[in-house]
Amino acid sequence: MIDTIATVERNLEPAKGYRLLTLNFNEEFQILPGQFAMLRAHNGYEPLLRRALAVYKQDSPGQLSFLYQVLGRGTEMLSLLGSGAKVDALLPLGNHWPVEECPRAIVVAGGVGSASVLMLCEQLKRLRVDTQIFFGAANERSALGCGIADFLALDLPLSTTTDDGSFGEHGLVTSPLERHLDEDTRTAVVYTCGPWAMMKRVAEISRLREVKCFASLEAPMGCGFGVCVGCVVAVNTDEPSGYGSYKRVCTDGSVFPADLIRWEVAAMSH
């Protein structure tokens, strides 16, 4: 984990309300798919705390890109940065997507949750793992903002849905996922990141079909390295209720086995 200051290479707007921020670092990093960084505009007076953003791409050993939706003051301040501006960065943080002995991969991305899985899809392609991607968004603008062009460029089997039917299939991304799992019953691993309600449903679909599922969770974070305990989620455990009933998203995750999460409890806080 390194606390450093990065320089903005570019801060593009793939669609209104979304940004693709590319940063140059003096250090070189080994980033694993699913890891994240804590970022804030350098020398800004507010917000005080950094924002957790998944690493979307590693363009070179010293250059990283972050895809994010402009929601709240932290991401608004990041969205205003131009080329040459400085960003306080703490990274790399969290664990990573497990792909060891993955016979067949199914990746389910919802909205800007796509930021956590693009590098995973690139890795699966390099490893020549049989991979199917399900990409869901609210509408065509959201799909463009969430990087659909980068997923199409992977040339992997891809199914796209939008809530309003303006791009791809009309409906929720979990519908084609269910059809796919029912039609192809080969052993597979599901990887998902997106809204809590979507991930909860993906976890249910996977559990009912006895398919292993991993989810990358999002939670409000103060520090990003386990000290503030502000990002805990409830987990299933046989132990008495207490400290062991919770996990920290920043250090125990952000990637968890989906059956570990108490989705009903977690949903109440998201």
C-alpha positions as CSV (number, residue, x, y, z in Angstrom):
1,M,0.0,0.0,0.0
2,I,1.4,3.3,-1.1
3,D,0.2,6.8,-0.2
4,T,1.3,9.1,-3.1
5,I,0.3,12.0,-5.4
6,A,-0.7,11.2,-9.0
7,T,-1.0,13.5,-12.0
8,V,-4.1,13.6,-14.2
9,E,-3.3,12.5,-17.7
10,R,-6.9,12.9,-18.9
11,N,-10.4,13.0,-17.4
12,L,-12.8,12.0,-20.2
13,E,-16.6,12.1,-20.2
14,P,-17.8,8.9,-22.0
15,A,-21.4,10.0,-21.3
16,K,-23.0,12.7,-19.2
17,G,-22.6,12.0,-15.5
18,Y,-19.7,9.6,-16.0
19,R,-15.9,10.1,-16.1
20,L,-12.9,8.0,-17.1
21,L,-10.0,9.4,-15.1
22,T,-6.4,8.4,-16.1
23,L,-3.6,9.0,-13.6
24,N,0.2,8.9,-14.0
25,F,2.2,7.7,-11.0
26,N,5.9,8.0,-10.2
27,E,5.8,4.5,-8.9
28,E,5.0,1.3,-10.7
29,F,2.2,-0.9,-9.3
30,Q,1.2,-4.5,-9.6
31,I,-2.6,-4.2,-9.7
32,L,-4.8,-7.4,-9.5
33,P,-8.3,-7.4,-11.0
34,G,-10.8,-6.3,-8.4
35,Q,-8.4,-4.1,-6.4
36,F,-9.2,-0.4,-5.7
37,A,-7.8,2.9,-4.7
38,M,-8.8,5.8,-2.4
39,L,-8.7,9.1,-4.3
40,R,-9.3,12.8,-3.6
41,A,-8.4,16.0,-5.4
42,H,-5.1,17.2,-4.0
43,N,-5.1,20.4,-1.9
44,G,-8.9,20.4,-1.8
45,Y,-10.5,21.6,1.5
46,E,-13.5,19.3,1.1
47,P,-14.5,16.6,1.2
48,L,-12.0,15.6,3.8
49,L,-12.1,11.9,3.0
50,R,-11.0,10.1,-0.1
51,R,-13.4,8.1,-2.4
52,A,-13.0,4.4,-3.1
53,L,-12.8,3.7,-6.8
54,A,-12.1,0.3,-8.5
55,V,-9.1,0.2,-10.8
56,Y,-10.7,0.0,-14.3
57,K,-7.6,-0.4,-16.4
58,Q,-3.9,-0.6,-16.0
59,D,-2.7,1.2,-19.1
60,S,1.0,0.7,-18.2
61,P,2.9,-0.1,-14.9
62,G,2.7,3.5,-13.9
63,Q,-0.6,4.6,-15.4
64,L,-4.1,3.6,-14.1
65,S,-7.6,4.5,-15.2
66,F,-10.7,4.8,-13.0
67,L,-14.3,4.7,-14.3
68,Y,-16.8,6.4,-12.0
69,Q,-20.2,8.0,-11.9
70,V,-20.4,11.6,-10.6
71,L,-22.5,11.2,-7.4
72,G,-21.7,13.3,-4.4
73,R,-19.1,15.9,-3.6
74,G,-16.1,13.6,-3.7
75,T,-16.6,12.4,-7.3
76,E,-17.8,15.9,-8.3
77,M,-14.5,17.4,-7.3
78,L,-12.6,14.6,-9.2
79,S,-14.7,15.3,-12.3
80,L,-13.5,18.9,-12.3
81,L,-9.8,18.0,-12.6
82,G,-8.1,18.6,-15.9
83,S,-4.8,17.4,-17.4
84,G,-1.9,18.1,-15.0
85,A,-4.0,18.3,-11.9
86,K,-2.9,16.4,-8.8
87,V,-4.7,13.6,-7.0
88,D,-4.0,12.1,-3.6
89,A,-4.0,8.3,-4.0
90,L,-3.8,5.4,-1.6
91,L,-3.3,2.0,-3.4
92,P,-3.4,-0.8,-4.2
93,L,-6.1,-1.9,-1.7
94,G,-8.3,-4.9,-1.1
95,N,-8.2,-8.5,-2.4
96,H,-8.8,-9.6,-5.9
97,W,-11.1,-11.8,-8.0
98,P,-10.2,-15.5,-7.6
99,V,-9.8,-17.2,-11.0
100,E,-7.7,-20.2,-10.0
101,E,-9.2,-23.5,-11.4
102,C,-12.1,-21.6,-13.0
103,P,-13.6,-24.0,-15.6
104,R,-16.0,-21.5,-17.0
105,A,-16.7,-17.9,-16.1
106,I,-19.9,-15.9,-16.0
107,V,-19.4,-12.2,-15.4
108,V,-22.4,-10.1,-14.4
109,A,-21.9,-6.3,-14.3
110,G,-24.5,-3.8,-13.3
111,G,-24.1,-0.1,-14.0
112,V,-20.8,1.3,-12.9
113,G,-20.0,-2.0,-11.2
114,S,-18.4,-2.6,-14.6
115,A,-15.4,-0.7,-13.3
116,S,-14.5,-3.7,-11.1
117,V,-14.7,-6.4,-13.7
118,L,-13.1,-5.2,-16.9
119,M,-9.6,-6.2,-15.8
120,L,-11.1,-9.6,-14.7
121,C,-12.5,-10.1,-18.2
122,E,-9.2,-9.2,-19.7
123,Q,-7.5,-11.8,-17.4
124,L,-10.0,-14.5,-18.2
125,K,-9.4,-13.9,-21.9
126,R,-5.6,-14.1,-21.5
127,L,-6.1,-17.4,-19.6
128,R,-8.4,-18.6,-22.3
129,V,-11.2,-19.3,-19.9
130,D,-14.6,-19.9,-21.5
131,T,-16.3,-16.6,-20.5
132,Q,-19.8,-15.1,-20.9
133,I,-20.4,-11.5,-19.9
134,F,-23.8,-10.1,-18.9
135,F,-23.8,-6.3,-18.9
136,G,-26.8,-4.4,-17.4
137,A,-27.5,-0.6,-17.3
138,A,-30.4,1.8,-16.8
139,N,-30.4,3.0,-20.4
140,E,-28.1,3.6,-23.5
141,R,-26.4,6.6,-21.9
142,S,-25.6,4.7,-18.8
143,A,-24.3,1.8,-20.9
144,L,-22.0,4.1,-22.8
145,G,-20.9,5.8,-19.5
146,C,-20.1,2.4,-17.9
147,G,-17.7,1.3,-20.6
148,I,-19.8,-0.9,-22.9
149,A,-17.4,-0.1,-25.8
150,D,-14.5,-1.6,-23.8
151,F,-16.4,-4.8,-23.1
152,L,-17.4,-5.1,-26.8
153,A,-13.8,-4.7,-27.7
154,L,-12.8,-7.8,-25.7
155,D,-14.6,-9.9,-28.3
156,L,-16.1,-12.2,-25.7
157,P,-19.7,-13.5,-25.7
158,L,-21.7,-10.5,-24.3
159,S,-25.3,-10.0,-23.5
160,T,-26.5,-6.5,-22.8
161,T,-29.7,-5.3,-21.1
162,T,-31.2,-1.9,-20.2
163,D,-34.1,-1.1,-17.9
164,D,-35.8,0.9,-20.6
165,G,-34.9,-1.2,-23.6
166,S,-32.9,1.6,-25.3
167,F,-29.8,-0.7,-25.7
168,G,-29.8,-4.4,-25.9
169,E,-32.5,-6.6,-24.3
170,H,-35.3,-4.8,-22.4
171,G,-35.3,-5.8,-18.7
172,L,-33.0,-6.7,-15.9
173,V,-29.6,-8.3,-16.4
174,T,-30.6,-11.2,-14.2
175,S,-33.1,-12.5,-16.7
176,P,-30.7,-13.6,-19.4
177,L,-28.4,-14.9,-16.6
178,E,-31.1,-17.2,-15.4
179,R,-31.8,-18.5,-19.0
180,H,-28.1,-19.1,-19.6
181,L,-27.6,-21.1,-16.4
182,D,-30.7,-23.2,-17.1
183,E,-29.6,-23.9,-20.7
184,D,-25.9,-24.5,-20.0
185,T,-25.5,-26.6,-16.8
186,R,-21.7,-27.0,-17.1
187,T,-19.7,-26.2,-14.0
188,A,-19.1,-22.5,-13.8
189,V,-18.1,-19.6,-11.5
190,V,-20.1,-16.4,-11.4
191,Y,-18.4,-13.0,-10.7
192,T,-20.6,-10.0,-10.1
193,C,-20.5,-6.3,-9.2
194,G,-23.2,-3.8,-9.3
195,P,-26.2,-2.5,-7.3
196,W,-26.9,-4.4,-4.1
197,A,-30.3,-5.6,-5.2
198,M,-28.8,-7.0,-8.4
199,M,-26.0,-8.8,-6.6
200,K,-28.4,-10.2,-4.1
201,R,-30.5,-11.6,-6.9
202,V,-27.4,-13.0,-8.7
203,A,-26.4,-14.7,-5.5
204,E,-29.8,-16.2,-5.1
205,I,-29.8,-17.5,-8.7
206,S,-26.4,-19.0,-8.3
207,R,-27.2,-20.6,-4.9
208,L,-30.4,-22.2,-6.3
209,R,-28.4,-23.8,-9.1
210,E,-25.4,-24.7,-6.9
211,V,-23.1,-22.4,-8.8
212,K,-20.2,-20.8,-7.0
213,C,-20.5,-17.0,-6.9
214,F,-18.2,-14.1,-5.9
215,A,-19.4,-10.5,-5.4
216,S,-17.4,-7.3,-5.2
217,L,-19.1,-5.1,-2.6
218,E,-19.3,-1.3,-2.4
219,A,-19.6,0.5,1.0
220,P,-18.9,3.9,2.4
221,M,-15.2,4.0,3.4
222,G,-13.3,6.4,5.6
223,C,-9.8,5.0,5.4
224,G,-9.7,2.1,3.0
225,F,-7.3,0.0,5.1
226,G,-9.4,-1.4,8.0
227,V,-8.9,1.2,10.8
228,C,-12.2,3.2,10.8
229,V,-14.4,0.1,10.6
230,G,-16.9,2.2,8.6
231,C,-17.5,-0.3,5.8
232,V,-18.6,-3.4,7.6
233,V,-21.1,-5.8,6.2
234,A,-23.0,-8.6,8.0
235,V,-21.9,-12.1,7.2
236,N,-23.2,-15.6,7.9
237,T,-21.5,-17.3,10.8
238,D,-22.2,-20.1,13.3
239,E,-20.5,-18.1,16.0
240,P,-22.5,-16.0,18.5
241,S,-23.5,-12.5,17.4
242,G,-20.5,-10.2,17.8
243,Y,-17.4,-8.9,16.1
244,G,-17.2,-12.1,14.0
245,S,-20.6,-11.4,12.5
246,Y,-19.2,-8.6,10.3
247,K,-16.5,-8.2,7.7
248,R,-14.7,-5.1,6.5
249,V,-15.2,-4.5,2.8
250,C,-11.9,-2.7,2.5
251,T,-9.6,-5.3,3.9
252,D,-11.6,-8.5,4.0
253,G,-12.9,-7.8,0.5
254,S,-14.0,-6.1,-1.5
255,V,-14.5,-9.5,-3.2
256,F,-16.4,-12.0,-1.1
257,P,-18.0,-15.5,-1.7
258,A,-21.6,-14.5,-2.3
259,D,-23.0,-17.1,0.1
260,L,-21.0,-15.5,3.0
261,I,-23.0,-12.2,2.8
262,R,-26.2,-11.7,4.8
263,W,-27.8,-9.9,1.9
264,E,-31.1,-9.0,3.7
265,V,-29.1,-7.2,6.5
266,A,-26.7,-5.5,4.1
267,A,-29.6,-4.2,1.8
268,M,-31.1,-2.3,4.7
269,S,-28.0,0.0,4.8
270,H,-27.7,0.5,1.0
